[in-house]
Amino acid sequence: MERDNETSGSRAWPKITLVTPVFNSVRYIEQTIQSVISQQYPNLEYFIVDGGSTDGTLDVIRKYERELSGWTSEPDNGMYDALNRGFDRSSGGIMGWISATDMLHTGSLFVVGSVFKALPEVEWITARPTGFTEDGMAVAVSRSLKRWSRWRFLAGSNRYIQQESTFWRRGLWERAGKHVDASRREGSDFELWARFFRYAQLYSVDALIGGFRVHPDSLSLEDPGKMRRIHDEIIATELKLTRWGPALAMFQRMTRGILKVPVLNVLWRNTVMSALVRFPGPDWAPVIRYRNHKWTIR
């Protein structure tokens, strides 16, 4: 089912496409939906793509059907396949997704829309990482605002780009291949970021956009070691496409070897890896902050 929610009054705001992939998440999906629609963002295209839930999730979706741009329920090949199905139907100039267990912060869609409206040169943003408890309480906000660089990302620092807080322009999505890699069950957001880095800087926004809910069924918390191995594989593939790939690949091999030695592990993390995260450089993208009633890059 699908509807068009763009009116003449809403066109002052950029059209945001948001997709929620879901499968058997009746415990969390209502809070996720409410975190989106309660904002009343005037130019939102919101799709829910269900993989054939049998636990009552569909009853919740139907409850909010009038607030959605469309929804489907049919078997799919996992979350990333569901995302591709949702994005293939979409038309918003700004894109992002929020999983069925996670939530947006109050007013965050207005943050996203106003940033992209004010700063046409910005193609890709993320905000302060935040976290929710299993019951939906916002209990964690990162004190530091990370700065991003493609080569530092590929070198192994600053790997965690919070997907719930990340939005991008459709033009970047199209240049990067117009898809999320659906060949794996987890880690494909990381692979998408690696492709995005080929074409655009990632800007940090000093604001709250989305948050990750810690819960027992989280794929990313299920096996952290497996996630690191997936990330390493993705980076190894990406390094083959970069000018400095061989040097960065050698650095990564050296890092993995050093981290296996307990005496050197802490020293390496607190010096070399810490410097990659904290030491300023011309490769860092600027930070976007709200000052004097407008978004500025500094």
N, C-alpha and C positions, 0 to 999 in steps of 0.2 A: 504494500500500500504506500502511496506517495502523495505528497501535496506540495504546493509552492507557497512559501511564506514570505516572499519578497514583495514589498509594497513601496510606493513612492517615498513614504516617510522613512523607510529603513535604508534607503540607498545612500544616506549620508554616512552609514557605517559600512566597512568592507564586509563582503559576504564570507562568513566562516563556515567551512565544512568540518563537521565533527562526526566521527564514526565510533560506535561502541560494539566490539565483537563480544559475543556472550555464548556460553554453553553451561546450562545447569548451575546458575548462580543466583538462585532465588533469595538467598540470604543477604546479598549485597546490592543487587541490581537497582532496587528502588532508590536507595540513597545516591547511587551514581546518576540515575536519570534526574532526580530532584536537584542535584548539584549543578546540572546543566540548564534545565528548563526554568528553574526558579530565578535565574538571572534576568530573564526576559530580554536577552540580547535581540535587537530588532531585525537583524539580518543573518539568522542562523539556519544552516541546513544540517539537520541532525538525523543520521541514520543509525538504526540498530540492526545488526546482522547476527541472527541467532543460528546456531549449528544444529538445531533440532532438539531443544531442551525438553525434558520430561518431568521436571521437578517443580513446576509452578511458575517458572520464569516467564512463560508466555502470558500468563494471567496478569503479571505485573506490567508487561509491555503493553498489553491491550488497554490496561487502565490509563495509560498515558498516550494512547494512540493519537489523539487530537493534537498533542503537543509536538509530535514527531514529523519530520519530512517524509519518512518512510521506514518500513521495517520488513524483514523477511525471516522465515524460519525454514531451514532445509539443511540436510547434512552437508558438511564442508570438510576440508582437510586441515582444520585447525585455525587458530587465531589469525595467522597472517594471510591465509586464504580468505578468511572472512573480511579482513581489512581491504584486501584488493577488490573484493566484490562490492564493498561499500564505496570505496573511492572511485570505482569505475562508473558508478551512478551519479557521482557528485559533480558540482559545477562551481563551488566556492573558490575565490581567489586566494584564500588563506585556508590551510589544511592542518588537521591534527587528529589524534584519537585519544579516547579515554577508555580504558579497559573496564569490564563490568564489575570489578571489585574496588576500583579507585575512584577518586572524586576531584572535582574542580573546587577552587576556593571562591568565596563570594566575590562577585564582580570581576572575575578573572577574564571572562570573554571580552569585557570592555577594555581591560588592560591590553589584551592581544590586538583587538581591533584598532584601538587608538595608537598603539605603537606602529603598526604597519601603515596606518593612514598618515601618521606624522613623518615617518622616515622611509620614503620610497626606496632608498638605497639598501635597506635591510631586507634580507631574504629569509633569514632563519634565526629564531630566538629560542632561548630557554631561560628559566627563572630560578629563584632560590629553591633548592631541593627541600621538600617537606614530606612529612609522614603522618599517617593516621593509624590509630589502633584498630584492632579487629572490629571494635564497636563503632568506629567512625569518629573518634576524638582526634583533633589535630594536636599532636603532642611533640612534633619534631620539626624545627626550622633550622636550616643550616646557618651557622654564624658567618661563614665566609661565602663570598660571591665568586665563584670560580671564573677564571679567564680561559679562553679556549684558543687553541692553535692546532692546525692539522698535523704538523710534524711532531708536536709533543704528544698528541693523541696517538699517533702511530708508533711513537717511541715507547708507549706503555703508561704514560701518566694521564691523569684526569680521564679515566675510562668511563666514568659513570655520568652519562647525560640523562637526566631524568625525563623519561618519555612523556610522563603526564604533564610536564611543564613546557613541552617543546612544540612549536608551531612553525610553519614555513609557507612560503608563497608557492602557488601552483607552478609557476615557471621553473622553480628549482626542482620540484617533483618531476616535471616533464624532462628536464635536462638530465636528471639522474636515473632515468629509465622507467618512470611511471609505475613502479611496483615495489612491494615489500617482498623479499625473498621468502616464498612459502615452502621451500624444500626442507626446512628444518622446523622443529617444534619450538625452539627458543633461541634467543640471541639475534633475531633478524632485525630488531630495531637498531642494534649496534652496527650491523652490516649496512643499513640504510644511512646511518650517520656517516659511515666511512665514505659512502658514495656522495653524500651531500658536501662533505669537506672538499671534494675535488673541484667544486664549482663556487662555493660561497663561504664566507666567514660565519662562524656561530657567535652571535652577540648574547651576552648575559644581560637580563633585565632585572633590575633591583626591585622586585615585586614578587608576589605570590600568585602562581597560576594553578598548578595542580599538585596533587599529593599521592603518594603510594601507600596503599593499605597493607600493613603486615598481617598476614593470615596464614593458616596452615597449608593451604593449597597453592601457595605462590610458587611458580616455576623457577623464578630467579633465586629464591631462597632454598629450593629443594636440594640443590647440589652446587654450591658456589665453585667448587673445583672444576666441575664440568663447564660452568659458564666461563671461567677463565680460559679453559682450553678452547672453547668455541671462539672466544674473542681473539685468542692467539692465532687461530686458523684464519679468521677473517682478516686480521692485520697482515699476516703473511701473504695472503692473496693480494691485498691492496698494495703492499710494498713493492710487488713486482711491477706495478704500474707507475711508480714514482721515481724521480731522478735520483733521490738519495736513498732509495730502497735498500740496496746492499749494505750501506753503512748502518742504517737503522736496524736491519735484520741482524747484523753482527752485534749491535748494542743490545738487542733483545736477548740473543743467545747468551751473551755475557751476563746480563741481568739474571736470567733464569738460573745460571750456574752459581752465581754469587748468593742468590737468595736461598739456595739449598744448604749453605754453610751457616750454622747458627751464629757464629761469632761475627761474620761479615753481614748477615742479613739486616740487623738493626742499623748498622753503620751506613750501609748502602741506601737503605730507605730514608734515613734521616739527613743524608747529604745529597747524593746524586738525584734520587727520585723526588725528594722534597724540593730541590732546586728547579726541577722541570715544572713542578706545580706552581711554585711561588715566585721564581725569579722573573722580573719583568723583561719584556723584549719586544722588538718591533713586529713580531709575528702574532702577538696577542691582539685579539679583536677588542675594541673599546667596550665599555659598559654603558648600558642605557639606563638613565635615571630620570625620575620625574622631579623637576625643579622649576619653581616660579610658574606653575600651572601649565607646564609643557614637558614633553619628553625630549631629553638631550643626550647626545653621544659624547662621552668624555673618557 
